[in-house]
Amino acid sequence: NAGVTQTPKFRILKIGQSMTLQCAQDMNHNYMYWYRQDPGMGLKLIYYSVGAGITDKGEVPNGYNVSRSTTEDFPLRLELAAPSQTSVYFCASSYRASGRVTDTQYFGPGTRLTVL
Amino acid sequence: KNQVEQSPQSLIILEGKNCTLQCNYTVSPFSNLRWYKQDTGRGPVSLTIMTFSENTKSNGRYTATLDADTKQSSLHITASQLSDSASYICVKTRGAGSYQLTFGKGTKLSVIP
């Protein structure tokens, strides 16, 4: 059971380039999330998904896109990378049963992205 | 303004000692308050989750408390170990029933021999 996996671990992009950050989970979780963590700041939610085919914006969605075609995978797409997107990106997943709000989020190891 | 404020920003303690980390939050209600541990270069790991009606939750040497009247939570670490060196993050849900989380900036704890 690998949990939540993310690739790549590190990436350097030039301004204007695009890339996809991969995230996969093998725990059959219904909810998946993308966060960014800037130095000295709290994590901020970019996008989330409550199930395959359903995604919604979080707190800081501008400049990003997501899709969720399967339960396991939740890729994050950066279009036209900007220096402001330099950050550490974390994917997380959880199983939320109907009516429950105390689901534990399991985080991946993160992707460190630098945009120059 | 972040709805979750943590103190101190950083803390150094001797191995074997106890410590308490503080979290103040604004905006109620919420459905639950969480504490996470984040080792350097790793993703956060959940320590405790307390609902609005709970006032204490333990996980081994970690004990979290919640005072809804004063809007404060604390994380007490007993008999600290070198492996406790990490950032500890206080997190609250954005509202009752919400699955969106508001993260504090964390307290960086260093345990030295």
Interface residues (C-beta under 8 A of the other chain):
Chain A: V4 Y31 G40 M41 G42 L43 K44 L45 Y48 V50 G58 E59 F90 A92 R96 V101 T102 D103 T104 Q105 Y106 F107 G108 P109 G110
Chain B: N2 V4 S31 N32 G41 R42 G43 P44 V45 S46 I49 T51 I89 T93 G97 S98 Y99 Q100 L101 T102 F103 G104 K105 G106
